[in-house]
Amino acid sequence: MCGIVCYVGDKQAKGILIEGLKQLEYRGYDSAGIAIQNGNAIQFDRAVGRISELERKISDRAMQGKSGIAHTRWATHGEPTEANAHPHRDRDERVFVIHNGIIENYRLLKKRLETKGYSFRSETDTEVIAHLIAIYFHGDLCEAVRKTMIQLEGTFGIAVIHRDVPGKIVVARRGSPLVIGVGENCHLAASDVSAMVRHTNKVVHLLDNELAILSAEDFSISTVQATPIERSTEIVDWQAEDAELNGFPHFMLKEIFEQPETVRNAIRGRLDYAEGIPRLGGIAPVWDSLKQCRHIVIVACGTSYYAGYVGRYIFEKLTDIDVSVELASEFRYRRINFAPNTFVIALSQSGETADTLAAIREAKRKGASLLGVVNVVGSSIAREAGAGVYNHAGPEIGVASTKIFTSQLTILSLLALLLGRHHSLSLTEGVEAIRAIDALPGQISKVLSLAHSIEAIAEKYYLKSNWLFLGRKYNYPIAMEGALKLKEISYIHAEGYAAGEMKHGPIALVNPEMPTVAIAPKDSVYEKMVSNIQEIKSRRGPVIVVVNQGDEDIKEIADDVIEIPGTLEFLNPILTVIPLQLLAYYCARLLHRDIDKPRNLAKSVTVE
């Protein structure tokens, strides 16, 4: 949610900042703004809507200056208006602030400031930050920000410039990501590396309760207690081109078609045929205790939660470990007593999901061991967990997650297989699983070759306003994920159910105007799925079925069939979900939706 971009260097800042904002569009926003400093002068402007509207407003303004800050806002306090857009400033317009996160005590701070005669131009929580910095500023901007941080409760990533401190930008964080970019004769800061990867691949992650002051020549980091911090740079493992469309009409479609490669990245160098085990170096620090683990709790939000749900079935198949799956947003409100030798696995694409971070911190407080499965190297969850597995899937720009979902399923399969081999799985079973996992990229390519036929199915049904998705066992969470994808990007109402629950209520909804998507590969619950499909058909409901290649029986009762390759039962979800991703995409495209930036949604949810 929201986006921060900062630049100070030897080039004009305006174009660099606007370019950086465009790289953050996928995060979700409803307004944008920019402030550029030239000596003691600061020019700023804001606009509601897309970055292109801000760009239009400032196109004929010189806005000269080699340092500045820019922001995309996702409304929390106050409607998306120009007055509420960032940057915000103090009453003398000397301090300019941009902010991600939520200041929980802003009402109290605002009331105190109002009693001292301060007036407010916006409805936001951010404006109090600008006033406080102005009050505390006596020539040292870092010190003013530090004193302000002490007053703030909640989460924030902030960037500040001051008229009296030209060529300097101060950034600070608590719970909301900020990354410093180290370039040639310049320094940048952003809430996501994608905003600055065109200018540098060297980054330094700011941690909670730290702040940094940037200039063209150097930067320094310190804690809120003014303790200096030395931290080495890290190298970003993807290029600017990875965040380009490369001929695809939308990032979502591009990322769907990247899945053969991202699954291959998830298994590359990790498969040991001789031993029938995966090699996962990232869990080495905790392997001795993980081998003794008897309980696993998977915490995640949204699509990652459904990946965790599939993961539970996989662990139950391959190990004798008890596994539960928890919504991270609810986890810390429950009274949970961890059994001895419990591991908590956190799933998050960004590694910055606020609810998931809060969940693992609660788990750590209660004595659980942690593992992270994240896509962003150096992210907060990766650092908090201390051990885990990276996806190495490259940037996922589309708000609706696709390639990270299948990557997460692949990694969970590897982890379960490794533990299963340690417990009871034979070498033969291990090698069989390794061989099936190794075949997945090629099988995904075969599923993607069906895109045109899936588009034709979407053309038949995209005007239907209500859909059902049904699955059993491993494919029950895939039914929920398929429904979520359709809701997210097409705005069509859809529900995912365990197929056995149909007769307990949802079947009342079935009629000729409600398509049902049934997931029915040849597995241990195939016959029961066929019975559920017949129940739908007997009530004249149209049925689209995902089946294994050559399933002639289903063709006799289904209206439309999508045939996918066969694999081991616990790996089926990695293949069955892809037709549902494509179906959602094509429905949204036919409805002319803003697929990569669906309304009201954000890619990285960094507020609770």
C-alpha positions in Angstrom: 0.0 0.0 0.0 1.2 3.5 -0.8 4.6 4.2 -2.3 7.6 6.3 -1.3 10.3 7.4 -3.7 13.2 9.7 -2.8 16.2 11.0 -4.8 19.2 13.2 -4.1 22.1 13.3 -6.5 23.6 15.0 -9.5 20.6 14.8 -11.9 17.3 16.5 -12.1 15.0 14.8 -9.6 11.6 15.3 -11.3 11.8 12.7 -14.0 13.5 10.1 -11.7 10.8 10.5 -9.1 7.9 10.2 -11.6 9.5 7.2 -13.1 9.9 5.7 -9.7 6.2 6.3 -8.8 5.2 4.5 -12.0 7.2 1.5 -10.9 5.1 1.5 -7.7 1.7 1.8 -9.4 1.0 -1.9 -8.8 1.0 -1.4 -5.0 -2.4 0.3 -5.1 -3.1 4.0 -4.7 -5.7 6.7 -5.3 -3.6 10.0 -5.4 0.0 11.0 -5.9 2.2 13.9 -5.1 5.8 15.3 -5.5 8.1 17.8 -3.8 11.4 19.0 -5.3 14.0 21.1 -3.6 16.2 23.6 -5.3 18.4 25.4 -2.7 16.0 26.9 -0.1 13.0 26.6 -2.5 10.6 23.7 -2.5 8.0 23.2 -5.2 5.3 20.6 -4.8 2.1 19.4 -6.4 -0.5 16.7 -5.9 -3.3 15.1 -7.9 -6.1 12.7 -7.4 -6.2 9.6 -9.6 -3.4 8.0 -11.6 0.2 9.2 -11.7 -0.4 10.3 -15.2 -2.7 13.0 -13.8 0.1 14.3 -11.6 2.4 14.1 -14.5 0.0 16.2 -16.6 -0.3 18.8 -13.9 3.4 19.4 -13.6 4.4 18.9 -17.3 4.6 22.6 -18.0 6.4 23.4 -14.7 10.1 23.6 -14.5 10.4 22.1 -11.0 14.2 22.3 -11.1 16.1 20.6 -8.3 18.3 17.6 -7.7 16.6 16.3 -4.6 13.0 15.5 -3.8 10.4 13.1 -2.5 7.3 11.6 -4.2 4.4 9.5 -3.0 1.4 7.5 -4.0 -1.4 7.4 -1.4 -4.0 4.7 -0.6 -6.6 6.4 1.5 -6.9 5.4 5.2 -7.6 8.7 7.0 -9.8 11.0 4.8 -11.1 10.5 1.3 -8.9 10.5 -1.7 -8.7 14.2 -2.3 -6.0 16.6 -3.3 -5.9 18.1 0.2 -5.3 14.7 1.7 -2.7 13.6 -0.9 1.0 13.7 0.1 3.3 15.5 0.6 2.0 17.3 3.7 3.7 20.4 5.2 3.9 22.4 8.4 2.1 25.7 8.7 5.2 27.7 7.5 5.7 25.3 4.5 9.3 24.6 5.5 8.9 20.9 6.3 7.5 18.5 3.7 6.7 14.9 4.6 5.5 11.7 2.9 4.3 8.8 4.9 3.2 5.2 4.6 1.4 3.5 7.5 -0.9 4.6 10.2 -0.2 6.9 13.2 -2.5 5.4 15.8 -2.3 8.3 18.3 -2.7 11.0 15.7 -6.0 12.2 17.2 -4.3 12.9 20.6 -1.4 14.6 18.9 -3.6 16.6 16.7 -5.7 17.8 19.6 -2.5 18.9 21.5 -1.3 20.8 18.5 -4.7 22.5 17.9 -4.7 23.7 21.6 -1.4 25.4 20.7 -2.9 27.2 17.8 -1.9 24.9 14.9 -4.5 24.4 12.2 -4.8 21.5 9.8 -5.3 21.5 6.0 -6.1 17.8 5.7 -8.0 14.9 7.4 -4.9 12.8 7.4 -2.8 11.4 10.3 0.3 12.4 8.4 0.0 16.1 8.8 0.8 15.9 12.6 4.3 14.5 11.6 5.1 17.7 9.6 4.0 20.0 12.5 6.0 18.0 15.1 9.2 18.0 13.0 8.8 21.8 12.6 8.5 22.2 16.3 11.5 20.1 17.1 13.7 21.5 14.3 16.6 23.7 15.5 19.0 23.2 12.7 19.4 19.4 12.9 16.8 17.7 10.7 17.8 14.2 11.9 17.3 15.2 15.5 13.9 16.7 14.8 12.8 13.5 13.1 14.2 11.4 15.9 12.2 13.4 18.5 9.1 13.1 16.4 9.5 9.3 16.1 9.4 9.0 19.9 6.0 10.8 19.9 4.5 8.5 17.3 2.6 5.3 17.9 1.7 2.9 15.1 3.5 2.1 11.9 5.3 4.4 9.5 7.8 4.8 6.7 8.5 8.5 6.3 10.7 10.8 4.1 11.3 14.4 5.0 12.8 17.5 3.4 13.3 20.9 4.9 13.8 24.3 3.2 16.7 25.1 5.5 18.6 21.8 4.8 19.0 21.7 1.0 20.4 18.5 -0.6 19.4 16.3 2.4 16.6 13.8 2.8 15.8 12.1 6.1 14.0 8.8 6.0 12.7 6.7 8.9 10.7 3.5 9.5 8.8 1.5 12.0 6.9 -1.4 10.6 6.6 0.0 7.1 9.4 -0.9 4.6 12.0 1.5 3.4 15.1 0.6 1.3 18.1 2.9 0.5 19.6 2.7 -2.9 23.3 3.4 -3.4 23.9 4.8 -6.8 26.6 6.7 -8.7 26.8 10.2 -7.3 23.3 9.7 -5.9 21.2 8.0 -3.2 17.7 6.9 -3.4 15.1 5.6 -0.9 11.9 3.8 -1.6 9.3 1.5 -0.2 10.1 -1.1 -2.8 13.3 -1.7 -4.7 11.4 -1.7 -8.0 11.2 2.1 -7.8 15.0 2.4 -8.0 16.4 -0.7 -9.7 16.9 1.3 -12.9 19.4 3.4 -11.1 21.2 0.9 -8.9 21.1 -2.7 -7.8 22.9 -1.9 -4.5 20.5 -1.5 -1.6 20.5 -1.2 2.2 17.4 -2.2 4.2 16.4 0.2 6.9 15.1 -1.7 10.0 12.5 -0.7 12.5 13.2 2.4 14.6 16.0 3.4 12.4 16.5 6.6 10.4 18.9 7.7 7.7 20.1 11.0 6.2 20.8 10.9 2.5 22.9 13.3 0.4 24.3 12.9 -3.1 27.7 11.9 -1.7 26.8 9.5 1.2 24.3 8.4 3.7 24.3 7.5 7.4 22.0 5.3 9.5 21.3 5.6 13.2 18.7 4.4 15.7 16.0 6.4 17.3 18.3 6.6 20.3 21.0 8.2 18.1 23.3 5.1 18.0 25.2 5.0 14.6 24.6 1.8 12.5 27.0 0.3 10.0 25.3 -1.9 7.4 26.7 -3.4 4.2 24.9 -3.2 0.9 23.0 -6.1 -0.7 22.7 -6.8 -4.4 19.2 -7.0 -5.9 18.9 -10.2 -7.9 16.7 -9.0 -10.7 16.9 -6.3 -13.4 14.7 -3.4 -14.4 13.6 -5.4 -17.5 12.0 -8.0 -15.2 9.4 -5.4 -14.3 8.5 -4.6 -17.9 5.5 -6.0 -19.9 7.7 -7.5 -22.6 4.9 -7.6 -25.1 2.1 -8.8 -22.8 -1.0 -6.6 -22.4 -0.9 -7.0 -18.6 1.5 -7.9 -15.9 -0.9 -10.5 -14.6 -0.9 -12.4 -17.9 2.9 -12.1 -18.1 3.3 -13.5 -14.6 0.9 -16.4 -15.3 3.1 -17.3 -18.3 6.3 -16.9 -16.2 5.2 -19.9 -14.0 7.3 -22.6 -15.8 10.4 -20.5 -15.0 9.4 -19.4 -11.5 8.6 -23.0 -10.5 11.9 -24.0 -12.1 13.6 -21.3 -10.0 12.0 -22.7 -6.8 13.5 -26.1 -7.4 16.8 -25.1 -9.2 19.8 -26.7 -7.4 17.5 -28.1 -4.7 16.7 -31.6 -6.0 18.9 -34.5 -4.9 17.9 -37.6 -7.0 20.4 -39.8 -5.3 19.0 -39.3 -1.8 15.4 -38.5 -2.9 15.5 -35.3 -0.9 15.4 -31.6 -1.5 18.4 -29.4 -0.4 17.2 -26.3 1.3 20.2 -24.3 2.5 18.0 -21.5 4.0 16.7 -23.8 6.8 20.2 -25.0 7.9 20.3 -22.7 11.0 17.2 -24.5 12.4 17.4 -27.9 10.8 18.4 -29.7 14.0 15.3 -28.4 15.8 13.1 -28.7 12.7 13.8 -32.4 12.6 12.3 -32.7 16.0 9.2 -30.6 15.1 5.9 -32.2 15.9 3.6 -29.3 15.1 3.6 -26.7 12.3 1.4 -23.6 12.2 1.2 -21.8 8.8 0.3 -18.1 9.0 -0.6 -16.0 5.9 -3.1 -13.7 4.3 -5.1 -13.7 1.1 -3.7 -15.9 -1.7 -0.8 -17.0 0.6 -3.3 -18.3 3.1 -4.7 -20.6 0.4 -1.2 -21.7 -0.4 -0.8 -22.6 3.3 -4.1 -24.4 3.3 -2.9 -26.6 0.4 0.4 -27.0 2.3 -1.4 -28.5 5.3 -2.7 -31.3 3.1 0.8 -31.8 1.6 2.4 -32.0 5.1 -0.3 -34.5 6.2 0.4 -36.6 3.2 4.2 -36.7 3.4 4.9 -36.4 7.2 3.4 -37.3 10.5 3.5 -33.7 11.7 0.3 -32.0 13.0 -0.3 -28.9 10.8 -2.8 -26.0 11.2 -3.3 -22.9 9.0 -4.2 -19.6 10.5 -5.2 -16.2 9.0 -2.4 -13.9 10.1 -4.9 -11.1 10.6 -6.7 -13.1 13.3 -3.8 -15.1 14.8 -2.6 -12.7 17.5 -6.1 -12.1 18.8 -6.5 -15.8 19.7 -5.3 -17.4 22.9 -2.9 -19.9 21.5 -0.6 -22.2 23.6 2.1 -23.7 21.4 3.0 -27.3 22.0 6.7 -28.1 22.4 8.7 -28.2 19.2 6.3 -26.0 17.2 7.4 -24.2 14.1 5.5 -21.3 12.6 5.9 -20.9 8.8 5.1 -17.4 7.5 4.1 -17.1 3.8 4.3 -13.6 2.2 5.2 -12.5 -1.3 6.6 -9.1 -0.2 7.9 -10.2 3.2 6.3 -7.0 4.5 2.7 -8.0 5.1 1.8 -6.2 8.3 -0.6 -8.8 9.7 1.8 -11.6 9.0 4.6 -9.7 10.6 2.5 -9.2 13.7 1.6 -12.9 13.8 5.2 -14.1 13.7 6.2 -11.6 16.4 3.4 -13.0 18.6 4.5 -16.5 17.8 8.1 -15.6 18.8 6.9 -14.1 22.0 5.2 -17.4 22.9 8.3 -19.5 22.2 7.7 -20.9 18.7 10.5 -21.3 16.2 10.1 -19.5 12.8 10.5 -20.1 9.1 9.8 -17.6 6.4 8.8 -18.3 2.7 9.2 -14.9 1.0 10.1 -13.5 -2.4 12.0 -10.4 -1.3 15.5 -10.8 -0.1 16.2 -8.8 3.1 12.5 -8.1 3.8 11.1 -7.8 7.3 9.7 -11.3 7.5 13.0 -12.8 6.2 14.9 -10.9 8.9 12.5 -11.6 11.7 12.3 -15.4 10.9 16.0 -15.8 10.5 15.6 -19.0 8.5 13.5 -20.0 5.6 13.3 -20.3 1.8 13.3 -17.6 -0.9 11.1 -17.9 -3.9 13.6 -16.3 -6.3 10.6 -15.6 -8.6 11.5 -12.0 -9.6 9.1 -9.1 -9.1 5.4 -9.8 -9.1 3.8 -6.6 -10.3 0.1 -7.6 -10.8 -1.9 -7.1 -7.6 -3.5 -10.5 -8.0 -0.8 -13.0 -7.1 -0.2 -15.9 -9.5 3.4 -17.0 -9.9 4.2 -16.6 -6.3 1.2 -18.8 -5.4 2.6 -21.7 -7.4 6.1 -21.0 -6.2 4.9 -21.2 -2.6 3.2 -24.5 -3.3 6.4 -25.8 -4.8 8.5 -24.8 -1.8 6.0 -26.2 0.7 6.1 -29.4 -1.2 9.9 -29.5 -1.0 9.9 -28.7 2.7 7.3 -31.4 3.4 9.2 -33.9 1.3 12.4 -33.2 3.2 10.7 -33.7 6.5 8.9 -36.8 5.2 12.1 -38.4 4.1 13.6 -37.7 7.6 10.6 -39.4 9.2 9.2 -42.3 7.3 9.2 -41.9 3.4 11.3 -44.4 1.6 14.0 -43.6 -0.9 11.8 -44.9 -3.6 9.0 -42.6 -2.5 11.4 -39.7 -2.3 12.8 -40.2 -5.8 9.3 -40.6 -7.2 8.3 -37.2 -5.6 11.6 -35.5 -6.8 10.9 -36.8 -10.4 7.3 -35.5 -10.3 8.4 -32.1 -8.9 11.1 -31.8 -11.6 8.5 -32.4 -14.3 6.3 -29.6 -13.2 7.7 -26.7 -15.3 7.1 -28.7 -18.5 3.6 -29.6 -17.4 2.8 -26.0 -16.6 3.9 -25.1 -20.1 1.4 -27.6 -21.4 -1.4 -26.1 -19.3 -0.5 -22.6 -20.6 -0.9 -23.9 -24.2 -4.6 -24.1 -23.5 -4.9 -20.4 -23.0 -6.9 -19.7 -26.2 -9.5 -22.5 -25.4 -9.8 -21.1 -21.8 -10.4 -17.6 -23.3 -13.2 -19.1 -25.4 -14.8 -20.6 -22.2 -14.5 -17.1 -20.6 -16.4 -15.6 -23.5 -19.3 -17.9 -22.8 -19.7 -17.0 -19.2 -18.1 -13.6 -18.4 -21.5 -11.9 -18.2 -22.7 -14.2 -15.4 -22.8 -12.3 -12.1 -22.4 -15.2 -9.7 -20.0 -18.2 -9.8 -19.3 -21.3 -7.7 -15.9 -23.0 -7.5 -15.8 -26.6 -6.1 -12.9 -28.8 -5.0 -12.1 -31.6 -2.5 -9.0 -32.4 -0.5 -5.9 -30.7 -2.1 -8.2 -28.8 -4.5 -10.6 -27.4 -1.9 -8.2 -24.4 -1.2 -7.7 -24.1 -5.0 -11.5 -23.6 -5.4 -11.3 -20.8 -2.9 -8.2 -19.3 -4.6 -10.0 -19.6 -8.0 -13.0 -17.7 -6.6 -10.7 -15.1 -5.1 -9.0 -14.5 -8.4 -12.3 -13.9 -10.2 -13.5 -11.5 -7.5 -10.2 -9.6 -7.3 -9.8 -8.7 -10.9 -13.2 -9.0 -12.6 -15.4 -7.9 -9.7 -17.7 -10.9 -10.3 -19.1 -12.4 -7.2 -17.7 -15.9 -6.7 -17.5 -18.4 -3.8 -15.2 -21.3 -3.3 -16.5 -24.4 -1.4 -15.5 -27.8 -0.4 -17.6 -29.8 -2.8 -19.0 -32.0 0.0 -20.6 -29.0 1.6 -22.8 -28.3 -1.4 -25.7 -30.2 -0.1 -25.5 -28.3 3.2 -26.7 -25.1 1.8 -24.9 -23.6 -1.3 -26.7 -25.9 -3.7 -29.8 -23.7 -3.2 -28.1 -21.1 -5.3 -27.6 -23.4 -8.4 -29.5 -22.3 -11.4 -28.9 -22.0 -15.2 -27.4 -18.5 -14.7 -24.7 -19.6 -12.2 -21.6 -21.3 -13.7 -19.8 -23.9 -11.5 -16.1 -24.5 -11.9 -15.3 -28.0 -10.6 -11.8 -29.3 -10.1 -11.8 -33.0 -10.7 -8.4 -34.6 -11.6 -8.2 -38.4 -11.3 -7.3 -38.6 -7.6 -8.5 -40.2 -4.4 -11.7 -38.2 -4.3 -12.5 -38.2 -8.1 -15.7 -40.4 -7.8 -17.1 -38.1 -5.2 -16.4 -35.0 -7.4 -18.2 -36.7 -10.3 -21.2 -37.1 -8.0 -21.1 -33.5 -7.0 -21.0 -32.4 -10.7 -24.0 -34.6 -11.4 -25.9 -32.9 -8.6 -25.2 -29.5 -10.2 -26.2 -30.7 -13.6 -29.5 -32.2 -12.4 -30.4 -28.6 -11.3 -29.5 -27.3 -14.8 -26.3 -25.5 -13.6 -23.6 -25.1 -16.3 -20.4 -26.8 -15.2 -16.8 -26.1 -16.3 -14.5 -28.9 -15.2 -10.7 -29.1 -14.8 -9.8 -32.8 -15.5 -6.8 -34.9 -16.4 -6.1 -35.5 -20.1 -8.2 -38.3 -21.6 -11.0 -38.2 -19.1 -13.9 -39.1 -21.4 -16.4 -39.8 -18.6 -16.4 -36.2 -17.4 -16.9 -34.9 -21.0 -20.3 -36.6 -21.0 -21.7 -34.5 -18.2 -19.7 -31.3 -18.3 -20.5 -28.2 -20.4 -16.9 -27.3 -20.8 -13.7 -29.3 -20.0 -10.1 -28.1 -19.4 -7.7 -31.0 -19.6 -4.4 -30.8 -17.8 -1.5 -33.3 -17.4 -1.5 -35.8 -14.5 1.0 -35.8 -11.6 1.2 -37.0 -8.1 -1.9 -36.2 -6.2 -0.3 -33.8 -3.7 1.2 -31.8 -6.7 -2.1 -31.4 -8.5 -2.9 -28.0 -7.1 0.2 -26.5 -8.9 -1.4 -27.5 -12.2 -5.2 -27.1 -11.4 -4.9 -23.5 -10.3 -3.4 -22.2 -13.6 -6.6 -22.7 -15.7 -8.5 -20.8 -12.9 -5.9 -17.9 -13.1 -6.4 -17.7 -16.9 -10.2 -17.9 -16.6 -10.3 -15.0 -14.2 -7.9 -13.0 -16.3 -9.9 -13.4 -19.5 -13.2 -12.7 -17.8 -11.7 -9.5 -16.4 -10.2 -8.6 -19.8 -13.6 -9.1 -21.6 -15.2 -6.8 -18.9 -12.5 -4.1 -19.5 -11.3 -4.1 -15.9 -8.1 -2.5 -14.7 -6.5 -6.0 -14.3 -3.1 -5.1 -12.8 -4.6 -2.4 -10.5 -8.0 -3.6 -9.4 -10.1 -1.1 -7.5 -9.6 -0.8 -3.7 -6.7 -3.3 -3.6 -3.0 -3.0 -2.9 -0.2 -5.3 -3.7 1.7 -5.0 -0.5 -0.6 -4.6 2.5 1.7 -2.9 5.0 -1.1 -1.6 7.3 -3.3 -3.7 9.6 
